[in-house]
Every structure is written in structure tokens, then in C-alpha cells.
């Protein structure tokens, strides 16, 4: 069974999507439609911009979404997903891939998500850190014990790799405590804010209104969603889970485990980078995983 997975923020690179634009008339048409919808030429920044251009959240998120979705559409008849999942932002790409969302609605939601998150980051200076080599339950207990600041588990990426998220001070305190508890490394991440934490509540409220106003179709295959790692096909439940995504952790380890338990034999990463292939190999080293 083929499982298609879609990457999130951090996978971007200068030049992404340029080969698709030049090679496939359909890709060119969709990229130009995206320029129109967004009101600026995102293709100029994707193909010829700088790393700094691509790091702006309002550019990063639509850029990764476009690369992933347009790549999936250029696969034509080869693209027959039996199950899909997306890491954080990638969940929106996955929802277009399984036809829950149209290309246009998916892009509009991603753009609104990016703007809302950027505003929330400016409102609450905050950050994230990767914690390596520590049991998830120990990290959870330590985060819970820090009551004077906000700090929570944000991304369960693979066994022994957890990302925490919170206020600047909260993450600093947690990193010290987690290292003392035996974490091999606690690495601050270069991100704009505390994604998947309570500090994203203002962005969640803003995005929830846009999600509610958008048409969600019955998908052609299940999506395994970030908030609970469960497979879902009911459009209303998909909406509810997506509403909760910005302030809830990404349960990627559990998603991979559940997809494998449900019969996934091959994982195909659709979009920039190879991060998700590496994460699935950490869950099950002998599984087949490659890039579209």
C-alpha cells in the first residue's frame, strides 16, 4: 500500500519548483494561477530569490505547499494515493492531494495561515528547540513541571526526536532541565515563533474562521491527521482536527506507526527535501521510502 507524505516548513530551498514550471505546461499554469491568487509573484522568490526571501513565513508556507501540490499533479496517472499525511503545513498539501480541498482553496487557507502565524509570532516572541535522545514521556513530564512559563511538546518526529515549543524563557529553562535528565542534545531552532503551542491561539482563531467558511469534500482516501494521528475521511471531522492543529502537537511518530499498522508498505515524500523519508526510516528501518 502506498502512503504519500507531504513536508512542512523548513524544507524550502531556492530554485524549488523551477524544473516543474519549465517542463510541464500544467505546472506553469498552476504556478501562474498561484501568483494571481496571492497577489505577488511567488514564483520569482521561489526560483530566483534568496534564502532570506524564502524564510519569510508568508512566502515559505505557500511556496512549500505549491511545490508539493503541483509536483503531485504532474505525476498524472501515477499518483494514486491510498493514504496521505502531511507534517504541520504539509497537512494542507495532503488535503489537496486526496481531493478534500481544491487547489485554490488550499492555497488561500495556507496563505491565511502564514499571515496569522506571522502576526502571532510578532505578538509573542517565542521559539522552539529539538530534543534528541530522550524518552518522550520524560520530556512531557519536564515540560509540565515548568509552570512559570509556557513550554510544551510540539512535534513528535520520531523515537528519540521531539521538538518543544514555547516562550523564549520557557524553552531555555526546559532545554537545561532536559539535558540534565539525559537528553543527548537540545538544539534551539531558527524559527519565527512557538508553533503548535498555546502561543498560537490568536492565529488558530483567525484560521478557524477561514476553515469554517471553506468547502471540504469527501476525500478519495483517508488522511492521518496531526492532532490525533488517526485516519479520517469525514469532512467535518477533518475540519475540526485542522482547526485544532496550530495549538496542538504534531504526532508524526504515531502517524507513521498507524499508517504502517494499516498496511503502508511504501512511503513517497511529495515536495521539497527528504526529511520525512528519514523520519519514517527511524520508525521502521526496513520500509521502502523515496521521493516523488
C-alpha positions, -999 to 999 in steps of 0.1 A, spaced: 0 0 0 14 34 -10 14 62 16 21 97 3 35 122 28 40 159 25 67 181 42 63 212 63 81 244 70 119 241 68 120 221 36 123 251 13 152 258 -10 160 284 -36 151 271 -71 123 249 -58 97 241 -84 116 258 -113 121 225 -131 84 217 -129 75 252 -142 98 248 -172 90 212 -180 52 208 -175 25 231 -190 1 222 -162 27 232 -136 33 265 -153 -5 272 -154 -9 264 -117 21 285 -107 8 314 -126 -27 309 -111 -10 310 -77 8 343 -85 -27 357 -93 -44 344 -61 -15 356 -38 -13 390 -55 25 388 -59 49 367 -80 59 340 -55 75 321 -84 102 349 -87 111 343 -50 109 305 -53 130 302 -84 154 331 -81 151 347 -46 174 344 -16 173 321 14 162 352 33 132 357 10 121 321 14 124 323 52 96 348 55 66 328 67 42 345 42 65 331 15 77 298 30 44 282 36 27 289 2 60 280 -15 62 246 1 25 239 -5 28 249 -42 59 227 -47 42 197 -31 8 200 -47 20 209 -82 45 180 -81 17 156 -72 -4 169 -101 24 164 -126 26 127 -116 -6 122 -136 -20 87 -135 10 75 -114 -4 94 -85 -29 71 -69 -28 77 -31 -43 51 -8 -35 71 23 -19 105 29 -5 126 57 13 159 60 37 173 86 22 205 100 18 228 70 20 196 48 -14 186 61 -29 212 37 -9 197 8 -22 163 17 -58 176 18 -55 188 -18 -38 156 -28 -68 135 -15 -92 160 -30 -107 172 3 -97 207 -8 -94 223 -42 -60 237 -53 -73 273 -50 -90 269 -15 -59 251 -2 -36 279 -13 -59 306 1 -60 288 35 -22 283 36 -17 320 28 -41 330 56 -24 305 79 10 320 72 -2 356 78 -20 346 110 11 328 123 34 357 114 11 381 134 10 357 164 49 355 164 52 393 164 27 394 193 45 368 214 83 365 209 88 327 212 108 298 199 113 260 195 141 235 202 148 200 191 154 175 219 174 144 209 179 111 226 153 113 254 122 93 260 90 113 251 73 107 284 103 122 304 102 153 281 65 156 286 68 155 324 96 181 324 76 205 302 46 200 325 67 208 356 76 243 342 46 263 354 61 298 354 65 298 316 48 283 286 66 253 271 50 222 255 59 192 233 52 204 197 64 178 172 68 141 179 90 135 149 105 100 155 115 79 185 141 100 204 134 132 184 109 156 200 106 193 193 94 216 222 78 250 217 71 280 240 82 313 254 119 322 250 125 318 287 104 286 289 123 269 261 156 279 277 146 265 311 133 233 295 165 228 275 186 229 306 163 205 325 161 181 296 199 180 292 202 173 329 177 145 325 198 128 299 189 143 265 219 140 241 213 174 226 189 203 230 191 224 198 174 258 195 157 261 161 158 291 138 120 296 137 98 327 140 78 315 170 63 288 191 44 268 165 19 241 178 17 257 213 -9 278 232 10 309 220 -6 303 185 -41 307 199 -47 341 181 -36 325 148 -58 295 155 -89 316 160 -82 336 128 -76 305 107 -106 286 122 -129 312 107 -114 307 73 -116 269 76 -152 270 85 -160 292 55 -143 268 31 -159 238 13 -144 204 23 -152 175 1 -153 138 9 -117 126 2 -107 98 -22 -86 82 5 -80 86 43 -58 114 58 -39 107 90 -42 140 109 -16 157 130 -37 162 162 -46 126 169 -27 105 143 -59 88 133 -72 81 98 -101 103 89 -125 105 59 -154 126 73 -150 162 60 -165 177 92 -141 158 115 -112 168 91 -122 204 96 -124 201 134 -89 185 136 -75 211 112 -90 239 135 -70 224 164 -38 219 146 -20 252 153 -21 248 191 -17 210 192 14 189 188 22 171 155 20 134 163 42 123 134 57 92 151 22 79 158 10 88 123 39 67 108 32 38 132 -6 39 124 0 40 86 23 10 88 -1 -9 110 -29 -2 85 -8 -17 56 15 10 43 45 -7 26 59 22 7 62 59 17 66 85 -10 75 120 0 60 147 -22 76 181 -20 110 197 -13 136 179 8 139 144 22 133 149 59 101 127 61 119 98 44 145 99 72 118 100 99 99 70 86 132 50 84 137 58 121 103 43 129 108 12 106 143 9 92 134 -17 66 105 1 50 106 14 14 107 53 14 116 76 -15 109 110 -31 84 116 -58 
